[in-house]
């Protein structure tokens, strides 16, 4: 990818998907340092597409589900932006683990709909009510019936 003696030898692979009418519905290209040949090119292209999909969906979650990762974290000197991104990623990891392992957390998130709504309820309710423990807080969010006046 660069014209130096110590450059890594790579292969460029592109993939295009067309629908029944011949219209291109997907296009992407990938670079790999793996050997590409007729026997593995389809699998490598599928792996590249899967990796892109995972990365794209993860960043969409971090941008739209209450983590606000698209916000400009460049307000500071030296490493503030990096620290804020790391804190966001740690929160995302914690919330993912809680979703997988804590039934009360999962019920509360599902009860509120979108994840960002769960965070809004969590932030609001803890400003006004002191709970005896974490489970009581999550059960209260899950059981709260929001009715218009």
N, CA and C atoms as an extended XYZ file, in Angstrom:
447
Properties=species:S:1:pos:R:3:atomname:S:1:resname:S:1:resid:I:1 pbc="F F F"
N         0.823       -1.188        0.000 N   UNK     1
C         0.000        0.000        0.000 CA  UNK     1
C         0.869        1.256        0.000 C   UNK     1
N         2.141        1.078        0.153 N   UNK     2
C         3.041        2.216        0.033 CA  UNK     2
C         4.304        1.750       -0.690 C   UNK     2
N         5.003        2.659       -1.248 N   UNK     3
C         6.147        2.307       -2.100 CA  UNK     3
C         7.456        2.345       -1.324 C   UNK     3
N         7.563        1.510       -0.294 N   UNK     4
C         8.808        1.413        0.458 CA  UNK     4
C         9.207       -0.052        0.541 C   UNK     4
N        10.465       -0.283        0.835 N   UNK     5
C        10.959       -1.654        0.901 CA  UNK     5
C        10.342       -2.455        2.054 C   UNK     5
N         9.960       -1.773        3.144 N   UNK     6
C         9.415       -2.483        4.296 CA  UNK     6
C         7.885       -2.562        4.266 C   UNK     6
N         7.268       -2.219        3.142 N   UNK     7
C         5.813       -2.238        3.044 CA  UNK     7
C         5.283       -3.663        3.135 C   UNK     7
N         4.144       -3.791        3.736 N   UNK     8
C         3.473       -5.074        3.860 CA  UNK     8
C         2.836       -5.431        2.520 C   UNK     8
N         3.026       -6.639        2.064 N   UNK     9
C         2.405       -7.094        0.819 CA  UNK     9
C         0.944       -7.433        1.099 C   UNK     9
N         0.049       -6.799        0.366 N   UNK    10
C        -1.379       -7.009        0.576 CA  UNK    10
C        -2.076       -7.253       -0.752 C   UNK    10
N        -3.286       -7.760       -0.653 N   UNK    11
C        -4.129       -7.987       -1.822 CA  UNK    11
C        -5.428       -7.236       -1.620 C   UNK    11
N        -5.878       -6.609       -2.679 N   UNK    12
C        -7.128       -5.858       -2.670 CA  UNK    12
C        -8.225       -6.747       -3.237 C   UNK    12
N        -9.358       -6.837       -2.539 N   UNK    13
C       -10.498       -7.634       -2.978 CA  UNK    13
C       -11.720       -6.734       -2.974 C   UNK    13
N       -12.522       -6.782       -4.015 N   UNK    14
C       -13.768       -6.015       -4.014 CA  UNK    14
C       -14.937       -6.970       -4.195 C   UNK    14
N       -16.087       -6.532       -3.694 N   UNK    15
C       -17.293       -7.342       -3.798 CA  UNK    15
C       -18.428       -6.442       -4.250 C   UNK    15
N       -19.209       -6.930       -5.187 N   UNK    16
C       -20.401       -6.225       -5.663 CA  UNK    16
C       -21.555       -7.208       -5.659 C   UNK    16
N       -22.704       -6.774       -5.139 N   UNK    17
C       -23.896       -7.608       -5.123 CA  UNK    17
C       -24.951       -6.906       -5.965 C   UNK    17
N       -25.567       -7.660       -6.860 N   UNK    18
C       -26.588       -7.120       -7.754 CA  UNK    18
C       -27.907       -7.830       -7.484 C   UNK    18
N       -29.017       -7.102       -7.609 N   UNK    19
C       -30.320       -7.739       -7.438 CA  UNK    19
C       -30.743       -8.407       -8.745 C   UNK    19
N       -31.950       -8.942       -8.779 N   UNK    20
C       -32.416       -9.709       -9.943 CA  UNK    20
C       -32.483       -8.862      -11.210 C   UNK    20
N       -32.675       -7.562      -11.064 N   UNK    21
C       -32.754       -6.696      -12.248 CA  UNK    21
C       -31.387       -6.213      -12.702 C   UNK    21
N       -30.348       -6.591      -11.972 N   UNK    22
C       -28.996       -6.197      -12.347 CA  UNK    22
C       -28.507       -4.929      -11.672 C   UNK    22
N       -29.347       -4.318      -10.839 N   UNK    23
C       -28.936       -3.103      -10.139 CA  UNK    23
C       -27.983       -3.462       -8.999 C   UNK    23
N       -26.878       -2.738       -8.898 N   UNK    24
C       -25.922       -2.995       -7.821 CA  UNK    24
C       -26.501       -2.495       -6.504 C   UNK    24
N       -26.625       -3.392       -5.523 N   UNK    25
C       -27.201       -3.047       -4.222 CA  UNK    25
C       -26.149       -2.944       -3.126 C   UNK    25
N       -24.948       -3.445       -3.394 N   UNK    26
C       -23.887       -3.385       -2.388 CA  UNK    26
C       -22.552       -3.401       -3.109 C   UNK    26
N       -21.631       -2.573       -2.607 N   UNK    27
C       -20.266       -2.590       -3.124 CA  UNK    27
C       -19.331       -2.227       -1.987 C   UNK    27
N       -18.234       -2.939       -1.883 N   UNK    28
C       -17.213       -2.599       -0.910 CA  UNK    28
C       -15.913       -3.253       -1.357 C   UNK    28
N       -14.824       -2.786       -0.799 N   UNK    29
C       -13.532       -3.396       -1.090 CA  UNK    29
C       -12.768       -3.569        0.208 C   UNK    29
N       -11.888       -4.545        0.216 N   UNK    30
C       -11.156       -4.915        1.408 CA  UNK    30
C        -9.699       -5.161        1.053 C   UNK    30
N        -8.840       -4.966        2.011 N   UNK    31
C        -7.418       -5.243        1.844 CA  UNK    31
C        -7.048       -6.335        2.844 C   UNK    31
N        -6.281       -7.313        2.398 N   UNK    32
C        -5.887       -8.404        3.282 CA  UNK    32
C        -4.430       -8.776        3.029 C   UNK    32
N        -3.797       -9.283        4.063 N   UNK    33
C        -2.441       -9.799        3.871 CA  UNK    33
C        -2.466      -11.323        3.724 C   UNK    33
N        -3.671      -11.902        3.676 N   UNK    34
C        -3.818      -13.334        3.439 CA  UNK    34
C        -3.670      -13.620        1.950 C   UNK    34
N        -3.275      -14.837        1.644 N   UNK    35
C        -3.186      -15.240        0.236 CA  UNK    35
C        -4.595      -15.361       -0.336 C   UNK    35
N        -4.826      -14.763       -1.474 N   UNK    36
C        -6.128      -14.815       -2.124 CA  UNK    36
C        -5.987      -15.635       -3.400 C   UNK    36
N        -6.876      -16.624       -3.544 N   UNK    37
C        -6.877      -17.436       -4.765 CA  UNK    37
C        -8.318      -17.789       -5.098 C   UNK    37
N        -8.517      -18.478       -6.184 N   UNK    38
C        -9.874      -18.815       -6.639 CA  UNK    38
C       -10.618      -19.669       -5.614 C   UNK    38
N        -9.909      -20.424       -4.819 N   UNK    39
C       -10.549      -21.297       -3.840 CA  UNK    39
C       -11.023      -20.598       -2.578 C   UNK    39
N       -10.438      -19.432       -2.251 N   UNK    40
C       -10.830      -18.779       -0.993 CA  UNK    40
C       -11.350      -17.361       -1.158 C   UNK    40
N       -11.396      -16.837       -2.379 N   UNK    41
C       -11.789      -15.440       -2.560 CA  UNK    41
C       -13.225      -15.177       -2.111 C   UNK    41
N       -14.144      -16.106       -2.371 N   UNK    42
C       -15.535      -15.903       -1.958 CA  UNK    42
C       -15.649      -15.869       -0.435 C   UNK    42
N       -14.932      -16.762        0.239 N   UNK    43
C       -14.968      -16.786        1.711 CA  UNK    43
C       -14.332      -15.520        2.294 C   UNK    43
N       -13.215      -15.081        1.723 N   UNK    44
C       -12.574      -13.850        2.208 CA  UNK    44
C       -13.476      -12.642        1.994 C   UNK    44
N       -14.150      -12.574        0.855 N   UNK    45
C       -15.071      -11.465        0.598 CA  UNK    45
C       -16.230      -11.500        1.588 C   UNK    45
N       -16.765      -12.694        1.875 N   UNK    46
C       -17.852      -12.816        2.853 CA  UNK    46
C       -17.380      -12.410        4.243 C   UNK    46
N       -16.157      -12.792        4.598 N   UNK    47
C       -15.597      -12.394        5.898 CA  UNK    47
C       -15.410      -10.881        5.971 C   UNK    47
N       -14.921      -10.292        4.901 N   UNK    48
C       -14.750       -8.842        4.863 CA  UNK    48
C       -16.069       -8.118        5.006 C   UNK    48
N       -17.094       -8.624        4.327 N   UNK    49
C       -18.415       -7.999        4.426 CA  UNK    49
C       -18.974       -8.153        5.837 C   UNK    49
N       -18.809       -9.328        6.434 N   UNK    50
C       -19.294       -9.552        7.801 CA  UNK    50
C       -18.581       -8.625        8.781 C   UNK    50
N       -17.271       -8.469        8.620 N   UNK    51
C       -16.527       -7.578        9.507 CA  UNK    51
C       -17.008       -6.140        9.346 C   UNK    51
N       -17.211       -5.706        8.113 N   UNK    52
C       -17.709       -4.351        7.881 CA  UNK    52
C       -19.069       -4.168        8.535 C   UNK    52
N       -19.955       -5.171        8.398 N   UNK    53
C       -21.300       -5.079        8.965 CA  UNK    53
C       -21.242       -4.972       10.491 C   UNK    53
N       -20.405       -5.788       11.112 N   UNK    54
C       -20.264       -5.744       12.569 CA  UNK    54
C       -19.770       -4.371       13.009 C   UNK    54
N       -18.722       -3.863       12.358 N   UNK    55
C       -18.182       -2.556       12.721 CA  UNK    55
C       -19.203       -1.462       12.488 C   UNK    55
N       -19.900       -1.488       11.360 N   UNK    56
C       -20.877       -0.460       11.041 CA  UNK    56
C       -22.023       -0.455       12.048 C   UNK    56
N       -22.551       -1.634       12.381 N   UNK    57
C       -23.653       -1.708       13.334 CA  UNK    57
C       -23.214       -1.282       14.732 C   UNK    57
N       -21.997       -1.638       15.118 N   UNK    58
C       -21.493       -1.228       16.435 CA  UNK    58
C       -21.380        0.287       16.515 C   UNK    58
N       -20.811        0.911       15.493 N   UNK    59
C       -20.686        2.366       15.517 CA  UNK    59
C       -22.050        3.038       15.465 C   UNK    59
N       -23.007        2.451       14.745 N   UNK    60
C       -24.352        3.018       14.738 CA  UNK    60
C       -24.967        2.968       16.131 C   UNK    60
N       -24.757        1.870       16.866 N   UNK    61
C       -25.254        1.775       18.242 CA  UNK    61
C       -24.604        2.846       19.102 C   UNK    61
N       -23.292        3.005       18.973 N   UNK    62
C       -22.587        3.986       19.794 CA  UNK    62
C       -22.989        5.416       19.438 C   UNK    62
N       -23.448        5.647       18.223 N   UNK    63
C       -23.857        6.986       17.818 CA  UNK    63
C       -25.309        7.272       18.177 C   UNK    63
N       -26.193        6.261       18.144 N   UNK    64
C       -27.629        6.536       18.237 CA  UNK    64
C       -28.327        6.011       19.480 C   UNK    64
N       -27.705        5.191       20.297 N   UNK    65
C       -28.394        4.604       21.449 CA  UNK    65
C       -28.000        5.236       22.771 C   UNK    65
N       -27.742        6.512       22.773 N   UNK    66
C       -27.486        7.210       24.019 CA  UNK    66
C       -26.032        7.400       24.364 C   UNK    66
N       -25.105        6.884       23.558 N   UNK    67
C       -23.686        7.024       23.861 CA  UNK    67
C       -23.090        8.285       23.231 C   UNK    67
N       -23.770        8.872       22.246 N   UNK    68
C       -23.364       10.132       21.618 CA  UNK    68
C       -21.906       10.137       21.175 C   UNK    68
N       -21.440        9.046       20.604 N   UNK    69
C       -20.038        8.946       20.225 CA  UNK    69
C       -19.683        9.876       19.075 C   UNK    69
N       -20.670       10.313       18.289 N   UNK    70
C       -20.356       11.207       17.186 CA  UNK    70
C       -20.051       12.623       17.679 C   UNK    70
N       -20.346       12.920       18.925 N   UNK    71
C       -20.043       14.226       19.504 CA  UNK    71
C       -18.544       14.486       19.428 C   UNK    71
N       -18.182       15.708       19.171 N   UNK    72
C       -16.765       16.061       19.062 CA  UNK    72
C       -16.137       16.068       20.452 C   UNK    72
N       -15.269       15.115       20.712 N   UNK    73
C       -14.589       15.034       21.992 CA  UNK    73
C       -13.252       15.768       21.972 C   UNK    73
N       -13.092       16.709       21.072 N   UNK    74
C       -11.828       17.407       20.971 CA  UNK    74
C       -11.730       18.640       21.852 C   UNK    74
N       -12.522       18.709       22.915 N   UNK    75
C       -12.523       19.875       23.786 CA  UNK    75
C       -11.495       19.741       24.890 C   UNK    75
N       -10.326       19.800       24.707 N   UNK    76
C        -9.388       19.645       25.802 CA  UNK    76
C        -7.997       19.551       25.254 C   UNK    76
N        -7.107       19.321       26.127 N   UNK    77
C        -5.714       19.260       25.737 CA  UNK    77
C        -5.221       17.837       25.858 C   UNK    77
N        -4.313       17.492       24.983 N   UNK    78
C        -3.624       16.213       25.035 CA  UNK    78
C        -4.561       15.023       24.847 C   UNK    78
N        -5.006       14.390       25.939 N   UNK    79
C        -5.665       13.084       25.825 CA  UNK    79
C        -7.136       13.073       26.223 C   UNK    79
N        -7.767       14.216       26.407 N   UNK    80
C        -9.161       14.224       26.847 CA  UNK    80
C       -10.063       13.464       25.879 C   UNK    80
N        -9.889       13.673       24.582 N   UNK    81
C       -10.728       12.987       23.598 CA  UNK    81
C       -10.592       11.477       23.742 C   UNK    81
N        -9.381       10.988       23.897 N   UNK    82
C        -9.159        9.548       24.045 CA  UNK    82
C        -9.793        9.022       25.325 C   UNK    82
N        -9.686        9.756       26.405 N   UNK    83
C       -10.267        9.325       27.681 CA  UNK    83
C       -11.778        9.232       27.550 C   UNK    83
N       -12.415       10.214       26.917 N   UNK    84
C       -13.867       10.198       26.780 CA  UNK    84
C       -14.338        9.047       25.886 C   UNK    84
N       -13.616        8.766       24.828 N   UNK    85
C       -13.972        7.635       23.971 CA  UNK    85
C       -13.822        6.327       24.747 C   UNK    85
N       -12.745        6.175       25.503 N   UNK    86
C       -12.546        4.961       26.289 CA  UNK    86
C       -13.658        4.803       27.318 C   UNK    86
N       -14.065        5.882       27.974 N   UNK    87
C       -15.168        5.806       28.937 CA  UNK    87
C       -16.463        5.385       28.243 C   UNK    87
N       -16.717        5.922       27.052 N   UNK    88
C       -17.890        5.515       26.284 CA  UNK    88
C       -17.849        4.032       25.948 C   UNK    88
N       -16.691        3.550       25.508 N   UNK    89
C       -16.560        2.138       25.158 CA  UNK    89
C       -16.700        1.241       26.385 C   UNK    89
N       -16.179        1.676       27.526 N   UNK    90
C       -16.352        0.913       28.767 CA  UNK    90
C       -17.824        0.843       29.157 C   UNK    90
N       -18.528        1.968       29.028 N   UNK    91
C       -19.964        1.984       29.332 CA  UNK    91
C       -20.712        1.035       28.402 C   UNK    91
N       -20.377        1.079       27.110 N   UNK    92
C       -21.009        0.192       26.142 CA  UNK    92
C       -20.756       -1.271       26.513 C   UNK    92
N       -19.531       -1.605       26.892 N   UNK    93
C       -19.204       -2.969       27.302 CA  UNK    93
C       -19.969       -3.392       28.543 C   UNK    93
N       -20.037       -2.493       29.532 N   UNK    94
C       -20.780       -2.789       30.759 CA  UNK    94
C       -22.255       -3.013       30.444 C   UNK    94
N       -22.824       -2.142       29.627 N   UNK    95
C       -24.247       -2.252       29.311 CA  UNK    95
C       -24.536       -3.522       28.513 C   UNK    95
N       -23.624       -3.900       27.633 N   UNK    96
C       -23.793       -5.139       26.872 CA  UNK    96
C       -23.738       -6.342       27.808 C   UNK    96
N       -22.782       -6.355       28.729 N   UNK    97
C       -22.681       -7.454       29.699 CA  UNK    97
C       -23.926       -7.500       30.585 C   UNK    97
N       -24.419       -6.346       31.012 N   UNK    98
C       -25.624       -6.300       31.842 CA  UNK    98
C       -26.832       -6.822       31.062 C   UNK    98
N       -26.916       -6.469       29.787 N   UNK    99
C       -28.030       -6.932       28.959 CA  UNK    99
C       -28.008       -8.462       28.830 C   UNK    99
N       -26.813       -9.025       28.743 N   UNK   100
C       -26.687      -10.475       28.591 CA  UNK   100
C       -26.847      -11.224       29.913 C   UNK   100
N       -26.447      -10.609       31.029 N   UNK   101
C       -26.379      -11.357       32.273 CA  UNK   101
C       -27.314      -10.950       33.388 C   UNK   101
N       -28.006       -9.820       33.263 N   UNK   102
C       -28.851       -9.343       34.364 CA  UNK   102
C       -30.292       -9.242       33.865 C   UNK   102
N       -31.118      -10.156       34.330 N   UNK   103
C       -32.507      -10.209       33.865 CA  UNK   103
C       -33.247       -8.891       34.130 C   UNK   103
N       -33.078       -8.301       35.312 N   UNK   104
C       -33.787       -7.063       35.642 CA  UNK   104
C       -33.367       -5.928       34.701 C   UNK   104
N       -32.085       -5.875       34.338 N   UNK   105
C       -31.599       -4.859       33.395 CA  UNK   105
C       -32.289       -5.051       32.039 C   UNK   105
N       -32.296       -6.286       31.556 N   UNK   106
C       -32.892       -6.596       30.258 CA  UNK   106
C       -34.380       -6.238       30.247 C   UNK   106
N       -35.101       -6.567       31.319 N   UNK   107
C       -36.529       -6.257       31.402 CA  UNK   107
C       -36.766       -4.752       31.404 C   UNK   107
N       -35.917       -4.009       32.116 N   UNK   108
C       -36.071       -2.552       32.174 CA  UNK   108
C       -35.805       -1.918       30.813 C   UNK   108
N       -34.760       -2.376       30.119 N   UNK   109
C       -34.445       -1.820       28.795 CA  UNK   109
C       -35.569       -2.141       27.817 C   UNK   109
N       -36.054       -3.377       27.820 N   UNK   110
C       -37.124       -3.777       26.907 CA  UNK   110
C       -38.409       -3.000       27.207 C   UNK   110
N       -38.694       -2.780       28.485 N   UNK   111
C       -39.915       -2.067       28.870 CA  UNK   111
C       -39.919       -0.614       28.391 C   UNK   111
N       -38.764       -0.011       28.255 N   UNK   112
C       -38.687        1.397       27.853 CA  UNK   112
C       -38.553        1.581       26.357 C   UNK   112
N       -38.405        0.500       25.612 N   UNK   113
C       -38.279        0.626       24.158 CA  UNK   113
C       -36.828        0.821       23.763 C   UNK   113
N       -36.546        1.936       23.136 N   UNK   114
C       -35.181        2.219       22.693 CA  UNK   114
C       -34.250        2.376       23.889 C   UNK   114
N       -33.005        1.992       23.717 N   UNK   115
C       -32.031        2.040       24.811 CA  UNK   115
C       -31.875        3.449       25.358 C   UNK   115
N       -31.878        4.452       24.476 N   UNK   116
C       -31.703        5.822       24.972 CA  UNK   116
C       -32.861        6.225       25.891 C   UNK   116
N       -34.078        5.660       25.675 N   UNK   117
C       -35.198        5.958       26.580 CA  UNK   117
C       -34.964        5.350       27.958 C   UNK   117
N       -34.383        4.157       27.975 N   UNK   118
C       -34.026        3.547       29.254 CA  UNK   118
C       -33.076        4.458       30.017 C   UNK   118
N       -32.052        4.984       29.327 N   UNK   119
C       -31.102        5.881       29.979 CA  UNK   119
C       -31.788        7.153       30.475 C   UNK   119
N       -32.742        7.681       29.701 N   UNK   120
C       -33.494        8.866       30.149 CA  UNK   120
C       -34.259        8.561       31.436 C   UNK   120
N       -34.924        7.410       31.491 N   UNK   121
C       -35.670        7.028       32.696 CA  UNK   121
C       -34.721        6.817       33.871 C   UNK   121
N       -33.607        6.159       33.612 N   UNK   122
C       -32.629        5.915       34.670 CA  UNK   122
C       -32.125        7.236       35.252 C   UNK   122
N       -31.788        8.165       34.378 N   UNK   123
C       -31.280        9.461       34.821 CA  UNK   123
C       -32.351       10.241       35.591 C   UNK   123
N       -33.582       10.234       35.099 N   UNK   124
C       -34.655       11.006       35.722 CA  UNK   124
C       -35.072       10.428       37.067 C   UNK   124
N       -35.310        9.134       37.111 N   UNK   125
C       -35.827        8.522       38.336 CA  UNK   125
C       -34.814        8.591       39.474 C   UNK   125
N       -33.538        8.485       39.166 N   UNK   126
C       -32.534        8.536       40.235 CA  UNK   126
C       -32.312        9.955       40.742 C   UNK   126
N       -32.809       10.952       40.022 N   UNK   127
C       -32.716       12.329       40.511 CA  UNK   127
C       -33.744       12.594       41.609 C   UNK   127
N       -34.829       11.807       41.654 N   UNK   128
C       -35.920       12.077       42.582 CA  UNK   128
C       -36.173       10.990       43.619 C   UNK   128
N       -35.699        9.774       43.379 N   UNK   129
C       -36.016        8.658       44.267 CA  UNK   129
C       -34.730        7.945       44.674 C   UNK   129
N       -34.640        7.590       45.954 N   UNK   130
C       -33.527        6.782       46.435 CA  UNK   130
C       -34.037        5.352       46.549 C   UNK   130
N       -33.330        4.436       45.924 N   UNK   131
C       -33.748        3.042       45.902 CA  UNK   131
C       -32.906        2.233       46.876 C   UNK   131
N       -33.510        1.148       47.386 N   UNK   132
C       -32.802        0.327       48.366 CA  UNK   132
C       -31.670       -0.467       47.736 C   UNK   132
N       -31.802       -0.807       46.449 N   UNK   133
C       -30.718       -1.511       45.760 CA  UNK   133
C       -30.926       -1.407       44.247 C   UNK   133
N       -29.963       -1.922       43.532 N   UNK   134
C       -29.960       -1.847       42.067 CA  UNK   134
C       -31.154       -2.593       41.472 C   UNK   134
N       -31.458       -3.796       41.979 N   UNK   135
C       -32.588       -4.573       41.454 CA  UNK   135
C       -33.903       -3.819       41.630 C   UNK   135
N       -34.083       -3.171       42.785 N   UNK   136
C       -35.309       -2.417       43.029 CA  UNK   136
C       -35.440       -1.269       42.022 C   UNK   136
N       -34.348       -0.590       41.734 N   UNK   137
C       -34.347        0.478       40.737 CA  UNK   137
C       -34.747       -0.062       39.361 C   UNK   137
N       -34.107       -1.137       38.917 N   UNK   138
C       -34.399       -1.693       37.596 CA  UNK   138
C       -35.819       -2.230       37.505 C   UNK   138
N       -36.294       -2.882       38.559 N   UNK   139
C       -37.673       -3.382       38.563 CA  UNK   139
C       -38.676       -2.232       38.517 C   UNK   139
N       -38.359       -1.119       39.160 N   UNK   140
C       -39.237        0.047       39.128 CA  UNK   140
C       -39.329        0.627       37.721 C   UNK   140
N       -38.193        0.671       37.030 N   UNK   141
C       -38.201        1.180       35.650 CA  UNK   141
C       -38.983        0.230       34.756 C   UNK   141
N       -38.809       -1.072       34.930 N   UNK   142
C       -39.491       -2.057       34.094 CA  UNK   142
C       -40.995       -2.055       34.344 C   UNK   142
N       -41.396       -1.834       35.594 N   UNK   143
C       -42.819       -1.923       35.945 CA  UNK   143
C       -43.552       -0.616       35.785 C   UNK   143
N       -42.848        0.481       35.631 N   UNK   144
C       -43.508        1.800       35.558 CA  UNK   144
C       -44.409        1.867       34.339 C   UNK   144
N       -45.650        2.191       34.600 N   UNK   145
C       -46.596        2.372       33.496 CA  UNK   145
C       -46.724        3.859       33.239 C   UNK   145
N       -46.366        4.264       32.062 N   UNK   146
C       -46.426        5.686       31.726 CA  UNK   146
C       -47.734        5.923       30.989 C   UNK   146
N       -48.612        6.670       31.635 N   UNK   147
C       -49.925        6.966       31.060 CA  UNK   147
C       -50.088        8.462       30.913 C   UNK   147
N       -50.657        8.895       29.816 N   UNK   148
C       -50.901       10.337       29.680 CA  UNK   148
C       -51.922       10.797       30.701 C   UNK   148
N       -51.827       12.050       31.155 N   UNK   149
C       -52.778       12.544       32.180 CA  UNK   149
C       -54.193       12.636       31.656 C   UNK   149
